[in-house]
Amino acid sequence: MSSRLLPAALGSLLLASCTITSLGPESGPPRVESEGLIEGHAALGWRDEDRFLKLKVLDGESDGALAEVALWRLLRVEVGALGLGLGIGPFDLALGTLFYEPDLPRMVGERGPVPAAAPVEDCELCAREAGQE
């Protein structure tokens, strides 16, 4: 009995330890996210979608997506190799593993990536030359 229990317990521990779950709106909409062996999210917020109909085959917003259909902000379905993403109105749910890594879609009011700042000249000679020009 114990010879069967030990591998099962170790396997369960290994699978459970490979997934990190976070809760909260660090940057973006309120959501629960899972990263690791099982990836996914449950988010609340309207998607920032400006097209009325979006259809992608062998592509999608997420890595490993096979297809995506979106009807403005009302409906979004994304199918991955081993997972599924579904958005209905302000609710967006996705779950995948291995080949499908669902990404949280961009939401209304969410800021874009911060542009890189111009390089700072630390060299005194370079600063003098820039002042002369």
N, C-alpha and C positions, 0 to 999 in steps of 0.2 A: 504494500500500500504506500509506504513512504518513498519507495523508489519511483513511483509514478507521480507522487505529489510534488516532489522537489523540482523536477523539470517544468511542471506546469506553473508552479509558483514563481520560479525564476523567469519563465517566459512572460508571465503576466506583469511582473515587476519591470522587465526590460521594455515591454510595449508601453506601459503606463509612464515610464520615466522619459520617454522620447517625445512627449507632447507637452508644450507650455501653453497655458491658458491665461489670457489677460482680460481684464474688464475695465472699461472706462474710455472716456473721450480724450485721450492724450493729445491727438491732433486729428480732428475730423469729427464725424458723427458719433453718438453714443453707440457702443458696440461691445460684443464679446468675441474675442478672437482666439484661435487655437493654431499653434505652429508646431511642427515636428512631423512625426509619422502621419498623424491625422491633421490636415490643415482645413481651416474654415472660418466662417464668421457669421454672426447674426447682428445686423445693424439696423438702426432706425434713422431714416433721413431720405429726402427726395434726391434721386440721382440727377446729376447735371448732364442731362441728355437734351441736345438741341435738335436732333433729327427725329422725324416722325416715325420712320421705320428703319431699322438697321438689321441687316442679315449678313452674317459672316459664316462661311463654310471652311472647314479646316483651319480655323483661326478664331480668336476671341480676345477678350480683355485679359484673360488669365493665361498663365503658362500651362500648356498641355490641353487647352480647350480645343474641341473638335468642331463645335458649332455654337453660334450665338444668335439669338433673335431678340430684338428689343423693340417695343412699341412705345415710343416716347418715354415718359416717366411712369407709365402705368404698368408695364409688364416687361420682364427680362428673364430669358431662359438661356442658360449656358450649360452645355453638355461637355464633359471632359472624359478622358479615357477611363478613369476610375473615380468619377464624382459628378456632382450636379450643382449648379447655382440657380437660384430662383428669386426673382424680385417682383413683388406685387405691391404697387403703390409705394408707400414709404418704408416697407419692410424688405430687407435683402438678406437672404440666407444662402449659404454655400458650404459644401462639405466635400472634401476630396482627399485622396491619398496617392502616394507614389508618383504617378505621371501627371496628375492634375493638381495644380496649386492655385486655388481660387484667390483672386485679388479683390479687395474691396473697391467697388466702382467709385469714381469721383462724385462727391455730393455737392448740392447747391450751397454756395457760401463758403466752400472749402478753399483755402488758399492753395495756389500752385507752388511748385518748387521755388525755393529762394534762389535768385540768380547769384552766380559767383561774383564776389567782390573783385574790383580791379586790384592787381598786384601792388603791394606797397613797396616803395623804393627805400631800402635801408642804406643804400650806398650814398655817401655824401657827394661824391663826384657826379653820380647820376642825378641827384636832386639839383645840383648846380646847373647841369646841362639842361634839365627840364625847365628851370627858371629862366634861362637865357633864350629859349625858343619862344 
